[in-house]
C-alpha cells in the first residue's frame, strides 16, 4: 500500500510543524544501509532495526518519519535525525 499524495497536503512534522515531503530514493537507500548496520537511532534513543519501505522528511531535511504499510508514523519519538547520515560519512 502506498501513501496517498493528498495526505502530504495536510500533515506536518509533529515536532517542528513544518511540511513533509517524500524522502528521495538515494537518501532512503543510505538510511536503510545505516539501519542495517545498527547505526541509526530515533528521537526516542532507540536503535532503528527495521528497514524503511518509505519515509517522509521535513522540507528542511532535518527529520524523517517512517511510513509503514502506507501509513506515516508521525510520533515525535519515532522521528529520525537526518544529521546521522552525514555524521556516519564524515
PyMOL Python script that loads the backbone (N, CA, C, O; Angstrom):
from pymol import cmd

cmd.read_pdbstr("""\
ATOM      1  N   UNK A   1       0.851  -1.168   0.000  1.00  0.00           N
ATOM      2  CA  UNK A   1       0.000   0.000   0.000  1.00  0.00           C
ATOM      3  C   UNK A   1       0.902   1.238   0.000  1.00  0.00           C
ATOM      4  O   UNK A   1       1.861   1.304   0.768  1.00  0.00           O
ATOM      5  N   UNK A   2       0.604   2.203  -0.844  1.00  0.00           N
ATOM      6  CA  UNK A   2       1.424   3.405  -0.904  1.00  0.00           C
ATOM      7  C   UNK A   2       0.719   4.571  -0.239  1.00  0.00           C
ATOM      8  O   UNK A   2      -0.500   4.574  -0.067  1.00  0.00           O
ATOM      9  N   UNK A   3       1.499   5.537   0.119  1.00  0.00           N
ATOM     10  CA  UNK A   3       0.998   6.730   0.783  1.00  0.00           C
ATOM     11  C   UNK A   3       0.260   7.597  -0.228  1.00  0.00           C
ATOM     12  O   UNK A   3       0.763   7.833  -1.326  1.00  0.00           O
ATOM     13  N   UNK A   4      -0.909   8.065   0.128  1.00  0.00           N
ATOM     14  CA  UNK A   4      -1.710   8.938  -0.726  1.00  0.00           C
ATOM     15  C   UNK A   4      -1.069  10.325  -0.758  1.00  0.00           C
ATOM     16  O   UNK A   4      -0.891  10.954   0.284  1.00  0.00           O
ATOM     17  N   UNK A   5      -0.726  10.795  -1.950  1.00  0.00           N
ATOM     18  CA  UNK A   5      -0.078  12.099  -2.085  1.00  0.00           C
ATOM     19  C   UNK A   5      -0.942  13.242  -1.539  1.00  0.00           C
ATOM     20  O   UNK A   5      -0.405  14.267  -1.119  1.00  0.00           O
ATOM     21  N   UNK A   6      -2.256  13.083  -1.537  1.00  0.00           N
ATOM     22  CA  UNK A   6      -3.137  14.138  -0.988  1.00  0.00           C
ATOM     23  C   UNK A   6      -2.909  14.320   0.509  1.00  0.00           C
ATOM     24  O   UNK A   6      -3.125  15.401   1.058  1.00  0.00           O
ATOM     25  N   UNK A   7      -2.471  13.246   1.155  1.00  0.00           N
ATOM     26  CA  UNK A   7      -2.201  13.314   2.591  1.00  0.00           C
ATOM     27  C   UNK A   7      -1.063  14.287   2.894  1.00  0.00           C
ATOM     28  O   UNK A   7      -1.062  14.936   3.940  1.00  0.00           O
ATOM     29  N   UNK A   8      -0.101  14.389   1.987  1.00  0.00           N
ATOM     30  CA  UNK A   8       1.042  15.290   2.195  1.00  0.00           C
ATOM     31  C   UNK A   8       0.622  16.750   2.262  1.00  0.00           C
ATOM     32  O   UNK A   8       1.346  17.578   2.814  1.00  0.00           O
ATOM     33  N   UNK A   9      -0.540  17.074   1.706  1.00  0.00           N
ATOM     34  CA  UNK A   9      -1.030  18.452   1.739  1.00  0.00           C
ATOM     35  C   UNK A   9      -1.542  18.851   3.119  1.00  0.00           C
ATOM     36  O   UNK A   9      -1.663  20.041   3.410  1.00  0.00           O
ATOM     37  N   UNK A  10      -1.843  17.877   3.969  1.00  0.00           N
ATOM     38  CA  UNK A  10      -2.482  18.213   5.248  1.00  0.00           C
ATOM     39  C   UNK A  10      -1.692  17.800   6.485  1.00  0.00           C
ATOM     40  O   UNK A  10      -2.024  18.230   7.590  1.00  0.00           O
ATOM     41  N   UNK A  11      -0.659  16.981   6.331  1.00  0.00           N
ATOM     42  CA  UNK A  11       0.098  16.566   7.514  1.00  0.00           C
ATOM     43  C   UNK A  11       1.378  17.387   7.656  1.00  0.00           C
ATOM     44  O   UNK A  11       1.864  17.990   6.699  1.00  0.00           O
ATOM     45  N   UNK A  12       1.905  17.391   8.876  1.00  0.00           N
ATOM     46  CA  UNK A  12       3.157  18.112   9.128  1.00  0.00           C
ATOM     47  C   UNK A  12       3.937  17.387  10.216  1.00  0.00           C
ATOM     48  O   UNK A  12       3.431  16.473  10.867  1.00  0.00           O
ATOM     49  N   UNK A  13       5.163  17.812  10.393  1.00  0.00           N
ATOM     50  CA  UNK A  13       6.035  17.242  11.411  1.00  0.00           C
ATOM     51  C   UNK A  13       5.453  17.535  12.790  1.00  0.00           C
ATOM     52  O   UNK A  13       5.114  18.684  13.073  1.00  0.00           O
ATOM     53  N   UNK A  14       5.327  16.529  13.659  1.00  0.00           N
ATOM     54  CA  UNK A  14       4.787  16.766  14.993  1.00  0.00           C
ATOM     55  C   UNK A  14       5.743  17.542  15.902  1.00  0.00           C
ATOM     56  O   UNK A  14       5.323  18.061  16.936  1.00  0.00           O
ATOM     57  N   UNK A  15       6.997  17.626  15.535  1.00  0.00           N
ATOM     58  CA  UNK A  15       7.995  18.316  16.355  1.00  0.00           C
ATOM     59  C   UNK A  15       8.150  19.767  15.912  1.00  0.00           C
ATOM     60  O   UNK A  15       8.071  20.682  16.732  1.00  0.00           O
ATOM     61  N   UNK A  16       8.371  19.978  14.609  1.00  0.00           N
ATOM     62  CA  UNK A  16       8.643  21.332  14.100  1.00  0.00           C
ATOM     63  C   UNK A  16       7.436  21.979  13.451  1.00  0.00           C
ATOM     64  O   UNK A  16       7.438  23.184  13.199  1.00  0.00           O
ATOM     65  N   UNK A  17       6.405  21.192  13.176  1.00  0.00           N
ATOM     66  CA  UNK A  17       5.191  21.650  12.497  1.00  0.00           C
ATOM     67  C   UNK A  17       5.458  22.123  11.071  1.00  0.00           C
ATOM     68  O   UNK A  17       4.648  22.849  10.495  1.00  0.00           O
ATOM     69  N   UNK A  18       6.587  21.717  10.502  1.00  0.00           N
ATOM     70  CA  UNK A  18       6.894  22.085   9.118  1.00  0.00           C
ATOM     71  C   UNK A  18       6.305  21.041   8.173  1.00  0.00           C
ATOM     72  O   UNK A  18       6.039  19.911   8.584  1.00  0.00           O
ATOM     73  N   UNK A  19       6.100  21.414   6.912  1.00  0.00           N
ATOM     74  CA  UNK A  19       5.543  20.474   5.935  1.00  0.00           C
ATOM     75  C   UNK A  19       6.478  19.283   5.709  1.00  0.00           C
ATOM     76  O   UNK A  19       7.683  19.360   5.949  1.00  0.00           O
ATOM     77  N   UNK A  20       5.892  18.192   5.244  1.00  0.00           N
ATOM     78  CA  UNK A  20       6.639  16.968   4.971  1.00  0.00           C
ATOM     79  C   UNK A  20       6.592  16.647   3.487  1.00  0.00           C
ATOM     80  O   UNK A  20       5.650  17.007   2.781  1.00  0.00           O
ATOM     81  N   UNK A  21       7.630  15.962   3.031  1.00  0.00           N
ATOM     82  CA  UNK A  21       7.713  15.506   1.643  1.00  0.00           C
ATOM     83  C   UNK A  21       8.278  14.097   1.641  1.00  0.00           C
ATOM     84  O   UNK A  21       8.874  13.657   2.624  1.00  0.00           O
ATOM     85  N   UNK A  22       8.090  13.393   0.537  1.00  0.00           N
ATOM     86  CA  UNK A  22       8.674  12.057   0.424  1.00  0.00           C
ATOM     87  C   UNK A  22      10.195  12.167   0.412  1.00  0.00           C
ATOM     88  O   UNK A  22      10.758  13.093  -0.171  1.00  0.00           O
ATOM     89  N   UNK A  23      10.834  11.231   1.050  1.00  0.00           N
ATOM     90  CA  UNK A  23      12.295  11.185   1.050  1.00  0.00           C
ATOM     91  C   UNK A  23      12.760  10.731  -0.339  1.00  0.00           C
ATOM     92  O   UNK A  23      12.079   9.952  -1.006  1.00  0.00           O
ATOM     93  N   UNK A  24      13.904  11.217  -0.757  1.00  0.00           N
ATOM     94  CA  UNK A  24      14.464  10.800  -2.044  1.00  0.00           C
ATOM     95  C   UNK A  24      14.967   9.370  -1.981  1.00  0.00           C
ATOM     96  O   UNK A  24      15.325   8.875  -0.913  1.00  0.00           O
ATOM     97  N   UNK A  25      14.991   8.714  -3.121  1.00  0.00           N
ATOM     98  CA  UNK A  25      15.415   7.308  -3.191  1.00  0.00           C
ATOM     99  C   UNK A  25      16.846   7.124  -2.702  1.00  0.00           C
ATOM    100  O   UNK A  25      17.141   6.149  -2.011  1.00  0.00           O
ATOM    101  N   UNK A  26      17.742   8.050  -3.052  1.00  0.00           N
ATOM    102  CA  UNK A  26      19.133   7.929  -2.625  1.00  0.00           C
ATOM    103  C   UNK A  26      19.272   8.056  -1.114  1.00  0.00           C
ATOM    104  O   UNK A  26      20.007   7.293  -0.486  1.00  0.00           O
ATOM    105  N   UNK A  27      18.562   9.024  -0.530  1.00  0.00           N
ATOM    106  CA  UNK A  27      18.619   9.186   0.927  1.00  0.00           C
ATOM    107  C   UNK A  27      18.021   7.979   1.630  1.00  0.00           C
ATOM    108  O   UNK A  27      18.551   7.526   2.645  1.00  0.00           O
ATOM    109  N   UNK A  28      16.916   7.453   1.097  1.00  0.00           N
ATOM    110  CA  UNK A  28      16.293   6.272   1.695  1.00  0.00           C
ATOM    111  C   UNK A  28      17.246   5.088   1.658  1.00  0.00           C
ATOM    112  O   UNK A  28      17.343   4.330   2.623  1.00  0.00           O
ATOM    113  N   UNK A  29      17.944   4.932   0.551  1.00  0.00           N
ATOM    114  CA  UNK A  29      18.913   3.845   0.434  1.00  0.00           C
ATOM    115  C   UNK A  29      20.055   4.010   1.430  1.00  0.00           C
ATOM    116  O   UNK A  29      20.457   3.039   2.070  1.00  0.00           O
ATOM    117  N   UNK A  30      20.579   5.217   1.570  1.00  0.00           N
ATOM    118  CA  UNK A  30      21.656   5.475   2.539  1.00  0.00           C
ATOM    119  C   UNK A  30      21.171   5.227   3.959  1.00  0.00           C
ATOM    120  O   UNK A  30      21.879   4.627   4.768  1.00  0.00           O
ATOM    121  N   UNK A  31      19.970   5.688   4.258  1.00  0.00           N
ATOM    122  CA  UNK A  31      19.399   5.500   5.591  1.00  0.00           C
ATOM    123  C   UNK A  31      19.221   4.020   5.896  1.00  0.00           C
ATOM    124  O   UNK A  31      19.564   3.572   6.991  1.00  0.00           O
ATOM    125  N   UNK A  32      18.693   3.255   4.951  1.00  0.00           N
ATOM    126  CA  UNK A  32      18.491   1.823   5.169  1.00  0.00           C
ATOM    127  C   UNK A  32      19.813   1.072   5.314  1.00  0.00           C
ATOM    128  O   UNK A  32      19.888   0.096   6.060  1.00  0.00           O
ATOM    129  N   UNK A  33      20.849   1.513   4.614  1.00  0.00           N
ATOM    130  CA  UNK A  33      22.162   0.878   4.763  1.00  0.00           C
ATOM    131  C   UNK A  33      22.680   1.065   6.185  1.00  0.00           C
ATOM    132  O   UNK A  33      23.239   0.139   6.773  1.00  0.00           O
ATOM    133  N   UNK A  34      22.493   2.262   6.735  1.00  0.00           N
ATOM    134  CA  UNK A  34      22.936   2.522   8.109  1.00  0.00           C
ATOM    135  C   UNK A  34      22.049   1.824   9.137  1.00  0.00           C
ATOM    136  O   UNK A  34      22.525   1.415  10.196  1.00  0.00           O
ATOM    137  N   UNK A  35      20.759   1.689   8.823  1.00  0.00           N
ATOM    138  CA  UNK A  35      19.858   0.937   9.704  1.00  0.00           C
ATOM    139  C   UNK A  35      20.318  -0.525   9.762  1.00  0.00           C
ATOM    140  O   UNK A  35      20.319  -1.130  10.834  1.00  0.00           O
ATOM    141  N   UNK A  36      20.704  -1.084   8.633  1.00  0.00           N
ATOM    142  CA  UNK A  36      21.181  -2.473   8.581  1.00  0.00           C
ATOM    143  C   UNK A  36      22.431  -2.670   9.429  1.00  0.00           C
ATOM    144  O   UNK A  36      22.684  -3.766   9.930  1.00  0.00           O
ATOM    145  N   UNK A  37      23.209  -1.604   9.587  1.00  0.00           N
ATOM    146  CA  UNK A  37      24.424  -1.654  10.408  1.00  0.00           C
ATOM    147  C   UNK A  37      24.167  -1.229  11.853  1.00  0.00           C
ATOM    148  O   UNK A  37      25.109  -1.093  12.633  1.00  0.00           O
ATOM    149  N   UNK A  38      22.908  -1.019  12.212  1.00  0.00           N
ATOM    150  CA  UNK A  38      22.500  -0.584  13.560  1.00  0.00           C
ATOM    151  C   UNK A  38      23.160   0.735  13.957  1.00  0.00           C
ATOM    152  O   UNK A  38      23.571   0.908  15.105  1.00  0.00           O
ATOM    153  N   UNK A  39      23.262   1.668  13.001  1.00  0.00           N
ATOM    154  CA  UNK A  39      23.897   2.959  13.260  1.00  0.00           C
ATOM    155  C   UNK A  39      22.920   4.126  13.276  1.00  0.00           C
ATOM    156  O   UNK A  39      23.337   5.285  13.291  1.00  0.00           O
ATOM    157  N   UNK A  40      21.624   3.830  13.274  1.00  0.00           N
ATOM    158  CA  UNK A  40      20.618   4.889  13.262  1.00  0.00           C
ATOM    159  C   UNK A  40      19.723   4.734  14.488  1.00  0.00           C
ATOM    160  O   UNK A  40      19.228   3.646  14.783  1.00  0.00           O
ATOM    161  N   UNK A  41      19.526   5.849  15.197  1.00  0.00           N
ATOM    162  CA  UNK A  41      18.618   5.885  16.344  1.00  0.00           C
ATOM    163  C   UNK A  41      17.517   6.897  16.067  1.00  0.00           C
ATOM    164  O   UNK A  41      17.704   7.848  15.307  1.00  0.00           O
ATOM    165  N   UNK A  42      16.373   6.680  16.690  1.00  0.00           N
ATOM    166  CA  UNK A  42      15.298   7.652  16.556  1.00  0.00           C
ATOM    167  C   UNK A  42      15.372   8.660  17.703  1.00  0.00           C
ATOM    168  O   UNK A  42      16.249   8.556  18.561  1.00  0.00           O
ATOM    169  N   UNK A  43      14.476   9.616  17.725  1.00  0.00           N
ATOM    170  CA  UNK A  43      14.492  10.653  18.754  1.00  0.00           C
ATOM    171  C   UNK A  43      14.201  10.087  20.141  1.00  0.00           C
ATOM    172  O   UNK A  43      14.476  10.746  21.143  1.00  0.00           O
ATOM    173  N   UNK A  44      13.649   8.873  20.212  1.00  0.00           N
ATOM    174  CA  UNK A  44      13.409   8.204  21.486  1.00  0.00           C
ATOM    175  C   UNK A  44      14.624   7.432  21.964  1.00  0.00           C
ATOM    176  O   UNK A  44      14.535   6.660  22.919  1.00  0.00           O
ATOM    177  N   UNK A  45      15.772   7.635  21.301  1.00  0.00           N
ATOM    178  CA  UNK A  45      17.035   6.966  21.613  1.00  0.00           C
ATOM    179  C   UNK A  45      16.982   5.451  21.462  1.00  0.00           C
ATOM    180  O   UNK A  45      17.716   4.731  22.140  1.00  0.00           O
ATOM    181  N   UNK A  46      16.117   4.968  20.577  1.00  0.00           N
ATOM    182  CA  UNK A  46      16.071   3.546  20.268  1.00  0.00           C
ATOM    183  C   UNK A  46      16.754   3.329  18.926  1.00  0.00           C
ATOM    184  O   UNK A  46      16.563   4.105  17.991  1.00  0.00           O
ATOM    185  N   UNK A  47      17.555   2.267  18.837  1.00  0.00           N
ATOM    186  CA  UNK A  47      18.188   1.921  17.569  1.00  0.00           C
ATOM    187  C   UNK A  47      17.089   1.436  16.624  1.00  0.00           C
ATOM    188  O   UNK A  47      16.281   0.583  16.988  1.00  0.00           O
ATOM    189  N   UNK A  48      17.067   1.981  15.423  1.00  0.00           N
ATOM    190  CA  UNK A  48      16.089   1.577  14.415  1.00  0.00           C
ATOM    191  C   UNK A  48      16.580   0.271  13.810  1.00  0.00           C
ATOM    192  O   UNK A  48      17.701   0.194  13.307  1.00  0.00           O
ATOM    193  N   UNK A  49      15.737  -0.757  13.862  1.00  0.00           N
ATOM    194  CA  UNK A  49      16.152  -2.081  13.391  1.00  0.00           C
ATOM    195  C   UNK A  49      15.462  -2.515  12.106  1.00  0.00           C
ATOM    196  O   UNK A  49      15.977  -3.377  11.394  1.00  0.00           O
ATOM    197  N   UNK A  50      14.318  -1.939  11.799  1.00  0.00           N
ATOM    198  CA  UNK A  50      13.572  -2.333  10.606  1.00  0.00           C
ATOM    199  C   UNK A  50      13.836  -1.361   9.469  1.00  0.00           C
ATOM    200  O   UNK A  50      13.735  -0.146   9.638  1.00  0.00           O
ATOM    201  N   UNK A  51      14.177  -1.913   8.305  1.00  0.00           N
ATOM    202  CA  UNK A  51      14.382  -1.081   7.123  1.00  0.00           C
ATOM    203  C   UNK A  51      13.105  -0.302   6.816  1.00  0.00           C
ATOM    204  O   UNK A  51      11.997  -0.764   7.090  1.00  0.00           O
ATOM    205  N   UNK A  52      13.278   0.864   6.253  1.00  0.00           N
ATOM    206  CA  UNK A  52      12.138   1.715   5.923  1.00  0.00           C
ATOM    207  C   UNK A  52      11.698   1.442   4.494  1.00  0.00           C
ATOM    208  O   UNK A  52      12.508   1.483   3.568  1.00  0.00           O
ATOM    209  N   UNK A  53      10.409   1.162   4.318  1.00  0.00           N
ATOM    210  CA  UNK A  53       9.869   0.976   2.969  1.00  0.00           C
ATOM    211  C   UNK A  53       9.680   2.327   2.298  1.00  0.00           C
ATOM    212  O   UNK A  53       9.733   2.435   1.073  1.00  0.00           O
ATOM    213  N   UNK A  54       9.461   3.352   3.104  1.00  0.00           N
ATOM    214  CA  UNK A  54       9.278   4.719   2.638  1.00  0.00           C
ATOM    215  C   UNK A  54       9.438   5.605   3.862  1.00  0.00           C
ATOM    216  O   UNK A  54       9.400   5.124   4.994  1.00  0.00           O
ATOM    217  N   UNK A  55       9.615   6.883   3.635  1.00  0.00           N
ATOM    218  CA  UNK A  55       9.743   7.825   4.744  1.00  0.00           C
ATOM    219  C   UNK A  55       9.333   9.209   4.270  1.00  0.00           C
ATOM    220  O   UNK A  55       9.385   9.527   3.082  1.00  0.00           O
ATOM    221  N   UNK A  56       8.930  10.012   5.227  1.00  0.00           N
ATOM    222  CA  UNK A  56       8.641  11.416   4.974  1.00  0.00           C
ATOM    223  C   UNK A  56       9.700  12.231   5.682  1.00  0.00           C
ATOM    224  O   UNK A  56      10.124  11.892   6.787  1.00  0.00           O
ATOM    225  N   UNK A  57      10.121  13.294   5.050  1.00  0.00           N
ATOM    226  CA  UNK A  57      11.166  14.132   5.613  1.00  0.00           C
ATOM    227  C   UNK A  57      10.664  15.571   5.657  1.00  0.00           C
ATOM    228  O   UNK A  57       9.922  16.015   4.781  1.00  0.00           O
ATOM    229  N   UNK A  58      11.082  16.284   6.689  1.00  0.00           N
ATOM    230  CA  UNK A  58      10.714  17.694   6.763  1.00  0.00           C
ATOM    231  C   UNK A  58      11.337  18.422   5.582  1.00  0.00           C
ATOM    232  O   UNK A  58      12.370  18.002   5.059  1.00  0.00           O
ATOM    233  N   UNK A  59      10.716  19.496   5.171  1.00  0.00           N
ATOM    234  CA  UNK A  59      11.200  20.211   3.987  1.00  0.00           C
ATOM    235  C   UNK A  59      12.616  20.732   4.168  1.00  0.00           C
ATOM    236  O   UNK A  59      13.334  20.925   3.187  1.00  0.00           O
ATOM    237  N   UNK A  60      13.029  20.964   5.421  1.00  0.00           N
ATOM    238  CA  UNK A  60      14.408  21.400   5.652  1.00  0.00           C
ATOM    239  C   UNK A  60      15.375  20.219   5.695  1.00  0.00           C
ATOM    240  O   UNK A  60      16.585  20.411   5.816  1.00  0.00           O
ATOM    241  N   UNK A  61      14.846  18.995   5.596  1.00  0.00           N
ATOM    242  CA  UNK A  61      15.676  17.803   5.523  1.00  0.00           C
ATOM    243  C   UNK A  61      16.286  17.362   6.837  1.00  0.00           C
ATOM    244  O   UNK A  61      17.220  16.560   6.835  1.00  0.00           O
ATOM    245  N   UNK A  62      15.790  17.858   7.960  1.00  0.00           N
ATOM    246  CA  UNK A  62      16.409  17.535   9.249  1.00  0.00           C
ATOM    247  C   UNK A  62      15.822  16.321   9.956  1.00  0.00           C
ATOM    248  O   UNK A  62      16.540  15.630  10.680  1.00  0.00           O
ATOM    249  N   UNK A  63      14.540  16.045   9.766  1.00  0.00           N
ATOM    250  CA  UNK A  63      13.893  14.917  10.440  1.00  0.00           C
ATOM    251  C   UNK A  63      13.146  14.061   9.427  1.00  0.00           C
ATOM    252  O   UNK A  63      12.540  14.580   8.490  1.00  0.00           O
ATOM    253  N   UNK A  64      13.193  12.752   9.620  1.00  0.00           N
ATOM    254  CA  UNK A  64      12.447  11.821   8.778  1.00  0.00           C
ATOM    255  C   UNK A  64      11.546  10.964   9.657  1.00  0.00           C
ATOM    256  O   UNK A  64      11.862  10.676  10.811  1.00  0.00           O
ATOM    257  N   UNK A  65      10.424  10.568   9.084  1.00  0.00           N
ATOM    258  CA  UNK A  65       9.461   9.713   9.779  1.00  0.00           C
ATOM    259  C   UNK A  65       9.171   8.490   8.912  1.00  0.00           C
ATOM    260  O   UNK A  65       8.959   8.619   7.706  1.00  0.00           O
ATOM    261  N   UNK A  66       9.162   7.312   9.518  1.00  0.00           N
ATOM    262  CA  UNK A  66       8.886   6.098   8.736  1.00  0.00           C
ATOM    263  C   UNK A  66       7.453   6.070   8.232  1.00  0.00           C
ATOM    264  O   UNK A  66       6.552   6.646   8.841  1.00  0.00           O
ATOM    265  N   UNK A  67       7.259   5.392   7.113  1.00  0.00           N
ATOM    266  CA  UNK A  67       5.932   5.094   6.586  1.00  0.00           C
ATOM    267  C   UNK A  67       5.825   3.582   6.572  1.00  0.00           C
ATOM    268  O   UNK A  67       6.611   2.905   5.909  1.00  0.00           O
ATOM    269  N   UNK A  68       4.871   3.057   7.289  1.00  0.00           N
ATOM    270  CA  UNK A  68       4.676   1.610   7.393  1.00  0.00           C
ATOM    271  C   UNK A  68       3.318   1.242   6.787  1.00  0.00           C
ATOM    272  O   UNK A  68       2.286   1.769   7.204  1.00  0.00           O
ATOM    273  N   UNK A  69       3.321   0.359   5.826  1.00  0.00           N
ATOM    274  CA  UNK A  69       2.089  -0.066   5.147  1.00  0.00           C
ATOM    275  C   UNK A  69       1.282   1.125   4.639  1.00  0.00           C
ATOM    276  O   UNK A  69       0.052   1.125   4.698  1.00  0.00           O
ATOM    277  N   UNK A  70       1.988   2.137   4.139  1.00  0.00           N
ATOM    278  CA  UNK A  70       1.334   3.317   3.584  1.00  0.00           C
ATOM    279  C   UNK A  70       0.862   4.326   4.610  1.00  0.00           C
ATOM    280  O   UNK A  70       0.223   5.317   4.257  1.00  0.00           O
ATOM    281  N   UNK A  71       1.171   4.088   5.877  1.00  0.00           N
ATOM    282  CA  UNK A  71       0.719   4.982   6.952  1.00  0.00           C
ATOM    283  C   UNK A  71       1.926   5.658   7.600  1.00  0.00           C
ATOM    284  O   UNK A  71       2.802   4.973   8.126  1.00  0.00           O
ATOM    285  N   UNK A  72       1.985   6.995   7.570  1.00  0.00           N
ATOM    286  CA  UNK A  72       3.096   7.697   8.215  1.00  0.00           C
ATOM    287  C   UNK A  72       3.029   7.536   9.732  1.00  0.00           C
ATOM    288  O   UNK A  72       1.965   7.672  10.336  1.00  0.00           O
ATOM    289  N   UNK A  73       4.163   7.248  10.329  1.00  0.00           N
ATOM    290  CA  UNK A  73       4.256   7.124  11.786  1.00  0.00           C
ATOM    291  C   UNK A  73       4.751   8.476  12.308  1.00  0.00           C
ATOM    292  O   UNK A  73       5.953   8.704  12.449  1.00  0.00           O
ATOM    293  N   UNK A  74       3.804   9.355  12.589  1.00  0.00           N
ATOM    294  CA  UNK A  74       4.136  10.729  12.968  1.00  0.00           C
ATOM    295  C   UNK A  74       4.111  10.908  14.479  1.00  0.00           C
ATOM    296  O   UNK A  74       3.317  11.678  15.020  1.00  0.00           O
ATOM    297  N   UNK A  75       4.980  10.193  15.132  1.00  0.00           N
ATOM    298  CA  UNK A  75       5.180  10.324  16.575  1.00  0.00           C
ATOM    299  C   UNK A  75       6.552  10.944  16.769  1.00  0.00           C
ATOM    300  O   UNK A  75       7.531  10.483  16.181  1.00  0.00           O
ATOM    301  N   UNK A  76       6.632  11.979  17.586  1.00  0.00           N
ATOM    302  CA  UNK A  76       7.890  12.690  17.774  1.00  0.00           C
ATOM    303  C   UNK A  76       9.066  11.794  18.083  1.00  0.00           C
ATOM    304  O   UNK A  76      10.153  12.000  17.542  1.00  0.00           O
ATOM    305  N   UNK A  77       8.879  10.796  18.946  1.00  0.00           N
ATOM    306  CA  UNK A  77       9.984   9.912  19.336  1.00  0.00           C
ATOM    307  C   UNK A  77      10.400   8.970  18.211  1.00  0.00           C
ATOM    308  O   UNK A  77      11.490   8.401  18.267  1.00  0.00           O
ATOM    309  N   UNK A  78       9.558   8.791  17.189  1.00  0.00           N
ATOM    310  CA  UNK A  78       9.892   7.936  16.058  1.00  0.00           C
ATOM    311  C   UNK A  78      10.657   8.682  14.962  1.00  0.00           C
ATOM    312  O   UNK A  78      11.145   8.069  14.013  1.00  0.00           O
ATOM    313  N   UNK A  79      10.756   9.998  15.097  1.00  0.00           N
ATOM    314  CA  UNK A  79      11.498  10.792  14.128  1.00  0.00           C
ATOM    315  C   UNK A  79      12.973  10.412  14.125  1.00  0.00           C
ATOM    316  O   UNK A  79      13.538  10.052  15.158  1.00  0.00           O
ATOM    317  N   UNK A  80      13.582  10.496  12.959  1.00  0.00           N
ATOM    318  CA  UNK A  80      14.995  10.159  12.792  1.00  0.00           C
ATOM    319  C   UNK A  80      15.732  11.403  12.341  1.00  0.00           C
ATOM    320  O   UNK A  80      15.392  12.000  11.320  1.00  0.00           O
ATOM    321  N   UNK A  81      16.741  11.793  13.102  1.00  0.00           N
ATOM    322  CA  UNK A  81      17.554  12.933  12.721  1.00  0.00           C
ATOM    323  C   UNK A  81      18.383  12.575  11.499  1.00  0.00           C
ATOM    324  O   UNK A  81      19.163  11.622  11.521  1.00  0.00           O
ATOM    325  N   UNK A  82      18.209  13.342  10.441  1.00  0.00           N
ATOM    326  CA  UNK A  82      18.942  13.074   9.205  1.00  0.00           C
ATOM    327  C   UNK A  82      20.414  13.478   9.323  1.00  0.00           C
ATOM    328  O   UNK A  82      21.221  13.127   8.462  1.00  0.00           O
ATOM    329  N   UNK A  83      20.761  14.198  10.360  1.00  0.00           N
ATOM    330  CA  UNK A  83      22.176  14.547  10.599  1.00  0.00           C
ATOM    331  C   UNK A  83      23.015  13.295  10.811  1.00  0.00           C
ATOM    332  O   UNK A  83      24.228  13.320  10.602  1.00  0.00           O
ATOM    333  N   UNK A  84      22.378  12.194  11.227  1.00  0.00           N
ATOM    334  CA  UNK A  84      23.100  10.937  11.427  1.00  0.00           C
ATOM    335  C   UNK A  84      23.700  10.413  10.125  1.00  0.00           C
ATOM    336  O   UNK A  84      24.734   9.745  10.149  1.00  0.00           O
ATOM    337  N   UNK A  85      23.071  10.705   8.995  1.00  0.00           N
ATOM    338  CA  UNK A  85      23.621  10.272   7.702  1.00  0.00           C
ATOM    339  C   UNK A  85      24.943  10.949   7.433  1.00  0.00           C
ATOM    340  O   UNK A  85      25.899  10.301   7.006  1.00  0.00           O
ATOM    341  N   UNK A  86      25.011  12.256   7.680  1.00  0.00           N
ATOM    342  CA  UNK A  86      26.250  12.993   7.467  1.00  0.00           C
ATOM    343  C   UNK A  86      27.313  12.605   8.487  1.00  0.00           C
ATOM    344  O   UNK A  86      28.494  12.515   8.149  1.00  0.00           O
ATOM    345  N   UNK A  87      26.902  12.376   9.731  1.00  0.00           N
ATOM    346  CA  UNK A  87      27.848  12.022  10.784  1.00  0.00           C
ATOM    347  C   UNK A  87      28.516  10.676  10.495  1.00  0.00           C
ATOM    348  O   UNK A  87      29.687  10.487  10.824  1.00  0.00           O
ATOM    349  N   UNK A  88      27.790   9.748   9.890  1.00  0.00           N
ATOM    350  CA  UNK A  88      28.339   8.422   9.602  1.00  0.00           C
ATOM    351  C   UNK A  88      29.271   8.434   8.404  1.00  0.00           C
ATOM    352  O   UNK A  88      30.063   7.507   8.229  1.00  0.00           O
ATOM    353  N   UNK A  89      29.189   9.466   7.577  1.00  0.00           N
ATOM    354  CA  UNK A  89      30.036   9.545   6.378  1.00  0.00           C
ATOM    355  C   UNK A  89      31.151  10.566   6.529  1.00  0.00           C
ATOM    356  O   UNK A  89      31.805  10.918   5.548  1.00  0.00           O
ATOM    357  N   UNK A  90      31.372  11.042   7.741  1.00  0.00           N
ATOM    358  CA  UNK A  90      32.427  12.034   7.974  1.00  0.00           C
ATOM    359  C   UNK A  90      33.766  11.358   8.192  1.00  0.00           C
ATOM    360  O   UNK A  90      34.773  12.035   8.403  1.00  0.00           O
TER     361      UNK A  90
END
""", "prot")
cmd.dss("prot")
cmd.show_as("cartoon", "prot")
cmd.util.cbc("prot")
cmd.orient("prot")
